[in-house]
Amino acid sequence: MFLCRKLKPFNNCYFGNAKSFLFFCDVWNKTSSSSSTTASNPVCIPFSSAISAVLMESGDSLFESLPAAHTSLLVAQTLTNLKRKPEIALAIFRCFQEQGFRHDIFTCSVIIRILCDSGQRKKLVSLLSEMLSSNEYLSFDLPALFDVLYQGNSSFDSLPLLFDSIIKAYASCNRGGLAVEAFFELTKAGYRPSLKSCNFLMNLMAQGSDIEMVMAVYHCMKRFKIDPSVHTYTILIKATCSSGNLERASNILEEMVQAGVTPDLMAYTTFIGALCECGKPDVAFDFLKIIRNQGVNSLAYNKVISAFCKQTRLEEAEKVLETMLQQDVMPDTFSYNCLIKVLCAKGNLLKAAYLLKEMESAGIPHDRFTATFIVQGFCKFEQICDALQHFKKFKDSAMFLDGAAYNAAMCAWCKIGEMERAMDLFQEMIDQGLFPDKMHFTTLIYGYCCIGKIDSAQNLLMQMLNAKLEPDLVTYNVLASGICRNGSFNQEAHDLLELMWERGVAPNATTYGIFIEGLCRQGSLEEAEILFKELEGRGLPKIHQSSVPWFLVILNMATLKRPVSFLSDWLSKVLLSLGSLSLNL
């Protein structure tokens, strides 16, 4: 049997006998009448808050001096007398616990009934969460709790609220699996869940991609003849699509219509988004055309545009944008950003600039992503002046620019050797409250290496370390390439490799290849051979085939100093590391 929590029992008992149980069940209904007759009949004195105070002041001594059943009855009646003051009742409930009293199923049921009847949903979920996670509560199964509440008052109509709250309490404790167990245990016992409980649990399971549990809850709804809502069907569509079963999702959409439930915008958008995520933007676009008169907004169109752009199918993405305009659906910043990003990556800068102007004409604002895509694109394809002009335009518009946009502009200045301008932007970014990361430092290190200022590049590396920013392999390889290119790589190469190992960044074959190439270019074959043997000794993965050119440098330089047999042996190892067979010289 599924338990709320296997915890310490309260004196190993529940209620002492049947008489005590019947008395408890009668407490709730009699309290109101006894309270109303107190004024006319002084002899009939209800269990008052004053007695509650005595109980709390007595602490464990009073609890221990009474039989367990009678102690539970006293606490239960105290709470019952406060049923019209749920906040105070809950405080008293917790105060009893702090004084050493261990609540059992009956005292718990009293406070739960109070919170249910007063509609204190949040407090109820919070209390149930405590019960499920605390070591201070007695173990009891959920059907037993429902039975006690129902037997105490057969007209109790807050069971759906309790059902819903229990499921949410498990979810708040990150126990989705136990929430499912509780759901099916209660339904098996005959308790009817609410539509809200079913939807909540189905959505919880859908988020965890547990399609089988989603469908199990759905079939349970059908057994209880609970009519699914549009939200129910939307969850089903999302769950089935996430599992890749588009046919099943389509059948659910059809079932939804046949059941007389009109799909809303969320249901349609969920289905379209799922089609796009499964790599079927064409199908999504066709479906979009079918429902275009159903009030579809830009979100659905954007999902299709984004999907086409991810597949670099710009022509189709532009057709979706045209369809939006024809349907009087206004594209937004995201719509244009998807297209601009791919256009810039592909080098179609004229088209990207055209869309940028189209945004401005339509009054659609740019954002930080627009700026980054444009500046990066123009910089990547060596249109440095245009990149910097666009950056200035974005900055002058008082638009927020993030670190990525600043880095793109810094890269542009670095490419033309204007390191002072790049450093000015670096400082400006810091003044704007943007903290630089290793991307920015790597860009500046690259810039200084390009103009041969290796000392400045190395100083930036030290600044990174002092700022608690750990350089990654890319940063080290950029600096290694700069050292190699400027011919000062004997001691610097050794120091950099040592630093990398010291900082926990293992040089890869590319790192070694950079230094070996430089050593060979200056004729230092002995040092190059030492590094190559170190590469072998480190057990590094195969050298990437892009490193082939420096093997040719080795061949050209070494023929002057070493016999052919040496080259044959060394280059055979080289080609073997590339995955080739052997070299016959």
N, C-alpha and C positions, 0 to 999 in steps of 0.2 A: 504493500500500500504506500502511496506517495505521501510523504510527510512534509509539512511546512518547514520543519527544522528539527533535527534530532538533538535535543537539548536536555538540560537537567530537569527532571520532573519535580513537581511541587509535592514534597512528602510522599511521593509515589502513589498519589491517589487523585481522583477527580472529585466526585461528590460522595459523601459518606454513605447515603442510602437513598432509596426511592423517595422517601418523604422530603428529604432535603432538596432533591431535584425538582419535585413538584412545587415546593415552596419557592424555589428560584424562578421557575417558569411563571409563577403568579405574581412575583415582585413587581414586574414592570407595569402590569395592568392595574394593580391595586394602589400603586404609589400616588397616582393623581387623585384618586378618590380619597385616600387617607389624608393627603395634603389639604384637600378642600374642606374636610370636616374637622380639622384641628382646632379652628377657632371656636366652633360650637361645642366641641367635646374635648376639654382640656386633658382628659385622661389619656386620649389617643395622641401620643407624641411621636412624630416621625423621626427617623434616624437623621439628625440634623448635621449641619456643617460643624457644629461645636463638637459632636461626637467624632467627626472625621479628624478634627484637630487632636483630640485625645488619642485616637488611634495612631496618628503620625508621631505624636510626642512620645508615645509608649514604645515605639520602635519594635525591635525584634522580641522584646520580652512579652509583650501582649500577644503577638502573633504565635509565639511558641507556647504560650499558656493555654491557647484555645485549640480545639480539634481543627484539623485542616478544613473540613467541610464548613464548619461554622465561621472560620476566618474568611473563607471565600464569600460566604453569604453576607457577612458584615461589609466587606469591601464592595460587593456587588450592589447592596442596598444603598450604600453611601453614594456610589456613582449614579445609581438610578434616581436618587433624590435631586441630582444636579442635571437631569437630562435636558432641562430648558436652558441650561448654561453650559454649552458644550466646551467652551474654552476652559472654564474652571474645572469641569469634569476631567478633561484631558490632563490638566495640570495636576489634579489630585491623583489621577491614575499613575502618572509618572512619579509623583512624590511618594506614593506607596512603594513603588519599586525601589526608589532610592533609599527608603527606610528598611529595605531588606525583604519586603514581601515579594514572592514570586507569583506572578499572575498565571492563572490557569485558563482553560478554554472558556469558562463561564464568566470570569471577570473581563476577559478580553472581549467576549461577545457583547457584554453590556456597553463598554465604551465604543465598540464598533457600531452598535445599534444607535447610540446617541449621535455619533458623527454622521451616520447614514440619514437618520431622520431629520437632522438639521442641515443636510446638504453640504457638509464640510468636506468636499471632495479632496482638496489638496491636503488637508490635515489627515484624512483617512489614508491616502496613499502614503504619506510620510510615516504614519504609525505602522502601517502594514510593512513598510520597508524596514523599519526598526525591528519588527517581530521576525522578519525573515533573515535578518543579518545579525541579531543580537544573541548572546549566550544566556540571556536572563529569562527567556520565555520557554514555557512548557511546549513539548512537541505535541501536535495534534493534527489530524488530517483535515483537509478542507471540507469535505462533505460533512464531517461531524460538526464543524463550526456552523455551517449552513443549517444543519438539522437543529442545533440548539436555538439559533435565531428564529427559525420557522416555528418550532414547538413553543417557544416563548410567546409567540403571537402569530397565529396562522394568517393574519391579515397583513403581516409585514411585507411591504411592497418595495423595499429598497434593496432586495437581493441583486437586481441587475446592476445597481450602483456598486455594490460590494464586489460582484463578479468582475466588473470593469476595473475597479481599484486594485484588486489582487493581481490581475494581469499586468497592470501598469507598475505595481510595486516590484514585481519580479523583473520587469524591464529596467526599472531604475537601479536595480542591484546588478545589472548586467547578467541576468540569468534567464536568457531567452528560452533555453531548453526546458527549464523548470516551469516557465510560464506556459509552455505548450502542454507539459504533463499535467499541470493544474487545470488547464482548460478542459482537457479530455477526461480527467478524473471527475470534475464537476458535472460535465455533460453526461457522462456515463451514469452518474448518480441521479440523473433526471432533472438537473437544474438547467434552465434555459438561458443561454447567453444573450446579450443584447447585440444589436447590429454594430454598435459602437465597439464593443469588446472584440467582435469578430474582425472588424476592419483594422483595429489597432494591432491585433496579433498577426493578421495576414501581412500587414505592412512591415511589421518587425521581422517576420520570417523572410519576406521579399528582400529586405535590406541585407540579410545574410545569405541570399541566393539559395534558400531552402525551398525550392519549388514544390517538393512533395508535401511539406508541411502546410504550405499555402493552400494547396489543393485539398488537403485533408480538412482544414478548417472550413473551406468553402463547401465541401460535401456535408460537413456537420451542420452548416447553416441550412442546407436544403432539407436535412432530416428534421430539423426543427421548424421547417416551413417559414424561415426568415427571408424576406424578400431582399435580394441584393440591391444596393444603391449604385449610383453612377461611380461613387468612390470605390466601392467593392470591385466593380469591373475594371476600373483603372488600375487598381493594385494587381489584379489578375493579369492584365495585359502587360504591365511592367515586369512582373515575375516571369511570365512565359517567354517574353522577348529576351530577357536577360539570360535565360537558359538556351537561347538560340532557336527556340521552337516557334518560328514565325507563323507557321500554319496553325498551330494551336492558338496563338494570339489572335489571328484573323478569325478563327472560329468563335472565340470568346466575344469579339466585337460583333459578330453576326448574332450570337446568342443574346447579347445585350439589346440589340435592336428588336429582336423577336419577342423579348420579354417586356417590351414597351418602355424600356429605359433609354431615353435620348442621350447619346454620347455628348459630353460637354467638351469644351476647348481643351481641358487637361487630358481627357481620354484620347482625343485625336493627337494632341502633341506628344503624348507618351508613346503612342503607336508609331508615329513618324520618327521620333527620336530613336526608338528601338530599331527600326529598319535601317536608319543611318549608322547606328553603332554596329550593326551586323554587316556593314559594308554594302548595303543595297540602297544607295541614294536615288538610283533611277526609279525603283519601286516606290520609294517615299515621295518622289516628285510626282509620279503618276497619281498616287493616292491624294496628294495635296491638290492636284487639279480637280479631282472629283469632289472634294469637300470645300473648295475655295469659296463657296457661297454660304458657308456655315460660320462665318465670323472668325476665320483663322487670322491670327495676328502674326507679328514679325517673328515671334519666338519659333514657331513651326518652320517658317521660311528659313530662318537663320540656321536651324539644324541641318537643313538640306544643303544650304550654301557651304556651311562648314565641312560637311561630309565630302562634297565634291572637291573642295579646296584641299582637303587632306589627301585626296587621290590625285592632286594637281590637275584636275579636269576643269580648267578655268572657263572654257567656253560654256560648259553646262552650268557652272556656278553663275556666270553672267546672265544666262537665260532665266535662272530662278530670280535674280535681281530684277530683270525686266518684267517678269510675271508679277512680282510684288507691286511694281509701279502701276501695271495695268489693272490690278485689283484694288488700287487705291490704298495699299498697305505701305505705310511709310517705312523705308529701310532705316535702320539705326546705325550707331557707330560700329557695333559688332559686325553688322552686315558688310560694311565697307572694309573693316579691318581684316576680315578673312581673306578678301580678294587682294587687298594691298600687300598683305604679308607674303602671299605666294608670288605675286607679280614681282615684288622686290627680290625675293629669293631666286627667281628665274631670270632676273635682269631686265624685265620689261618695265623699265623705269618711266618711260613716257606714259604708258597706260596707268601706272600707279599715280603719277602726278596728275593725270586727267581725273582720276577718281577722287583725288584729294580736293581738286577744285570743285568737282561735282558736289562733294560733301558741303563745302563752304557755300555754294550757291543755294543748296537746299536747306541751309541753316542747321545742318547736322554737325554737332561739335566733334572736334578731334579729342583724343585722350592720349595718355602716356604711351599706350601701345601703338597708336598711329604714328606718333613721333619716333618711337624706337624703330619700327619697321622701315619708315622712310629714310631715316638717317643711316641705319645699318645698310640698307639696300644700295644707296648712292655711294656710300663709303666702300662697300664690298666690290663694286664695279668701277672703282677708281675715279668716280665723279666727286672729288673731294670738295670742290667749291660749292657745288649744289648741295651736298650733304650739310656743310656748315651753314649755308644760307637758310636751309630748311630748319636747322636746329635753332638758329637765331630767331626765325619767325615764330616758331613754337614757343620759345622762351619769352619773347616780347608780348605774346598773347596772354601772359600771366597764367598759362596752363601749367598744371602740376607735371613736372618731369621727374621720373624716378631714376634710380641708379643705372638702369640699363640704357636709358636715353643718353645720360651723361657719358657713359662708357663708349657709346657709339661715336659721339662727338670727339671724345678724347682720342679714340682710335684714328679718326680722320686727321686730327692735328699731328698725331704720331707718324702717320704715313708720309706726311710732307716735311717731317723733321722739325716741326714747330713745337719743341718740348716745353718751352716756357708757356705757350698758350694751353697746352695740354695740362700742365701743372696748375695753371690758373683755374681751369675748369674743375680740376680735382679739388682745389681749395674751396671753390665756389659751392661745389656739391656738399662739402663738409659744413660750410656756413649755412646751407639750406637745411641742415639737420639730417642729411643722408649719410649713413655710416658706410665708408668704402669697404668692399670685400676683396677677396683674392682676384676676382675678375678685373677690378680696376687696377690693382697693383701689377697684375700680369700684363695688362695693356701698356702701362707706363714702362715696365721693364723691357718689353718688346720695342717701344719707341726709342729708349736710350741705346739699346743694342744696335738698332738700325743706323744710328749716327755714330757708333763706335765708342760711346761713353759707358764702358763696362763698369767703371767704378761707381757711377751714378746708379746703374742697374743693380749692382750688388748692395749698395746702400739702401735701395728700396726693398730689397729682400730682407735686410736686417730690420727695417722699419716694420715690415709685415710681422716678423717674429716678435718684435717688441710689443706690437699691438695685439698679440695673442691670436694672430691669423696664421694658420698653418698653410704654407704653399703646397699646392698639389703637384702631381707629375707634370702637368702642362706648364706650370710656372717654371719648374726646374729645367725642363727641356728647352723652353724659350731662352732662358739664361745660358744654358749649355750651348745652344746654337749661336748665340751672340759671342760667347767666349771663343768658340771655334772659328767663327767667321772673321774675328779680329786678330787671330793668330797669337793670342796670349794665353794658350791653353795648357801648357805643361803643368805648372803648379796649381793654376786655377781649376783645371779639370779634376785633379786629385782632391783638392779641398771641397769642391762642390759634391763630388761623389761621396766623400766622407760625411758631409753635412746631411745629405739625403738619407744615408743609412742611420745617422744619428737621430734624425727627426722621424724615423719610421716610414720613410717614403722609399720604396725599393726602386732603383733605376730599372728601366725596362730595356729591351733590345734597341729601341730608338735612341735612348740616352747614350748607351755605349756606342751605337753607330755614329752618332754625331761626333763624339770625341775621336773615335778610330779614324773617321774620315779626315778630320783636321790633322791628326798626327801623321797620317799617310801623305797628306798634301805637302807637309813640310819635310817629309822624308824621314820622320822618326819611326821607323818600322819596328824597332825593338819595343818601344813604348806601346805602339799599336798592338803588337803581338801579345804583350802582357795584359792589356785591357781585354783583348779577345779571349784569352785563356781565362781571365776572371769572369767574363760573361758565361763561358762554358761551365766554370766551376760553380757559379751561382745557380745553375740549373734553370736559367730563364727560358721562357717559351721561345718558339721559333721566331727568328728575325723576320720581320715583315718584308714582303717583296719590294716595297718602295725603297729599301735600303740597298738594292742591287747596285746603283751608281757608285757608291763608295767602295764596293768590292772591285769595280773596274779601276778605280783610282789606286787601290792596293796593287793590282796587277801591273799597271803602268809604271808606278814608282818603284816597285820591288824588283822588277826585271833588271834594274841597274845595279842592285846590291846583293840579291840572293839567287841561288841556282833554281832552275826550273823545278827540280824535285821538291824543294821547299814550298814553292807556290802551289804545286799540284796537291800536296798534302793539306795545306792550309785552306785552299779554296774548295777542296772536296768537303771539308768540314763545314765551310760556309754554305755551300749549296745544299748539304744535308740538312742544315738548320732551316733552310728555305723549303724543305720538303722535296728537293730534287734528288736524283739518283747519285751521280758522281761526276767528276770532271776528269777527262782524259787529256792530258797535255803531252 
